[in-house]
């Protein structure tokens, strides 16, 4: 397992890698579109854009046993000195 965070991919020279990670994170939760119309727009406009600010980050775990795919991530949001952590877990076998 390898632990990383999306902020490591934010730079002018690393834009493609940042979007690859963002897209992989979205694909893990894309099934939520069935329940929440507009989920894709919310994910990119709120979660991913939020990572470009100091107030939001996504920590993720990649499985070295499954083609280095993301199998778990945590969304961390800071708001008015409070931290909110949202866990999203997925099987490393999928």
Secondary structure, 3 states (H helix, E strand, C coil): CEEEEHHHHCCHHHHHHHHHHHHHHHHHHHHHHHCCCCHHHHHHHHHHHHCCCCCEEEEEEEECCCCCEEEEEEEEEEECCEEEEEEEECCCCC
